[in-house]
Amino acid sequence: MIKSLYKPKNKNVENVEEELPIELRKQRAQHAWELLHTWKTIPRNDESGKINYYKLKDWVEKARELCRYIDRLEVCDSHIGQVFAYSLPDEDGNWPPEAICKIVEEIGSKELGEGFITGTLNKRGVVTKSLFEGGDQERKLVGMYNKYSQELAIKFPRMSAILKKIAEYYENQAEREDKEAEKRDLEW
């Protein structure tokens, strides 16, 4: 899928996709895009739905190796990060689950973290607000992501920093929403 949608990072790497007819390449790219952007299930869960760290780690390593071979490791990491963002809390209510945090720490790639941030922001979906609401919704998210970040700070510093960036994003959004609400209030 990654190969059909993305070109190699290095222009010198052979790209067999370019030898295919243009219509076929377009179809493959469209299907790949649809699959990759609707994929929200963590691979390698056990029978109970719990993430099995060892199976997931093995899957991630294999996916990364295949994508490294075709010179598309960065986009692979980005998509893995986006899928990781859709993980459910563990049985103790911790989010992200420990297995996800461990893998993010071990891989340590910038793209994986950025993908996680993108996935987390995207999963919020469309937001509706009252006209003068301001950034109240976003401030609740700031508190939630700061809490997650603090809980992981010692054991998983990389994941903690990623969650802190999400909190900072929502803090900026809250300020923008407050300014917009203030501006609308003055206009009324």
Buried (B, 14 or more C-beta within 10 A) or exposed (E): BBBBBBBBEEEEEEBEBEEEEEEEBEEBBEEBEEEBEEBEEBBBBEEEEBBBBEBBBEBBEEBBEBBEEBBBBBBBBBBBBBBBBBBEEBEEEEBBBBBBBBBBBEBEBEBBBBBBBBBBBEEEEEEEBEEEBBBEBBBEBBEBBBEBBEBBBEEBEBBBEBBBBBBBBBBEBBBEBBEBBEEEEEEE
